[in-house]
Amino acid sequence: MIDLAVKIDNLQLKNPVMTASGTFGYGLEFDDFLDVSQLGGIVVKATTSKHREGNRYPRLAETNMGMLNSVGLQNKGVDYFVKETYPKLTKYNTNVIVNVSDSTIEGYVEVAEKINELERIPGIELNISCPNVKEGGMAFGTSSQMAASVVKAVRKAYKKTLIVKLSPNVTNITEIAKAVEDAGADSVSLINTLLGMAIDAEKRRPVLSTVTGGLSGPAVKPIALRMVYQVSKAVKIPVIGLGGISSATDAIEFILAGATAIQVGTANFIDPAVTIKIINGIADYLQRHQIENITNLIGALEI
């Protein structure tokens, strides 16, 4: 028997495959393509304290090995989520994690407090790549001090599993990871998107309305792998790896690098059932290599 179960703090995952926020909607959009309850968990799209329209179009651009996005956290706000969306998600027999985003610490805390009251939501993922409007727009996750301050505030308000999603747009990601661990994070997920840009040469204009956007997809995988490896060596809390994962082999590479679980993002747009294929592929790998438990692979990279 192959055992794919892993544990992130108090979260029991039936397998290490999760979905990345912003690439899987609320799960409901994928019901026609797969049994969502077979996944280890889903991270639903970002929820903020107030309704957000997001950025102007165009806000998506295809690249040679991925995509750029500047959607801008479009959502109807936490109160709408609690009243209208949450009841629809209780049907899933898996971990439903809410990505929490905002532009002020007070906004983060407000969302966390309201999500904390939802019985069937066992954890949140704190997106600290958001711009701090009170500090001139610098992202919370780009300095250890700012990252720690928002995590500490949310930790006081939120009593369940707290995952912090790290930005790769920093000089030393291990310093940020250790800062959020010390501030009370139960786990870290990485990486969020890399800052990139696309230009329409014929029009001599940026492709995205915001000029720059977040790069995701296969192009970022080597960077994500390196950062997961570094962070897993620097912290004691579980690491969730993401960035360009589109196959079971990709997922296994992240686990070997030190990830306890992984998230699949951009690949969901190409193949809506890719997560199930990855789960099956991981099981096949373990069977071929005569490994009974997935936990024996975590951080098992031989240097």
LINTA-V683198 format. One record per helix or strand of 2 or more residues. SS is the DSSP state (alpha for helix, beta for strand). FROM is the first residue (numbers start at 0). TO is the last residue. If there is no record, write none. Layout:
# LINTA-V683198
ss->SS from->FROM to->TO
ss->SS from->FROM to->TO
This chain:
# LINTA-V683198
ss->beta from->5 to->7
ss->beta from->10 to->12
ss->beta from->16 to->18
ss->alpha from->27 to->29
ss->alpha from->35 to->37
ss->beta from->40 to->46
ss->beta from->59 to->62
ss->beta from->65 to->68
ss->alpha from->77 to->88
ss->beta from->94 to->99
ss->alpha from->104 to->115
ss->beta from->122 to->126
ss->alpha from->132 to->134
ss->alpha from->139 to->141
ss->alpha from->143 to->156
ss->beta from->160 to->164
ss->alpha from->172 to->181
ss->beta from->186 to->189
ss->beta from->193 to->196
ss->beta from->198 to->199
ss->beta from->204 to->205
ss->beta from->211 to->215
ss->alpha from->217 to->233
ss->beta from->237 to->241
ss->alpha from->247 to->255
ss->beta from->260 to->263
ss->alpha from->266 to->269
ss->alpha from->273 to->287
ss->alpha from->293 to->296
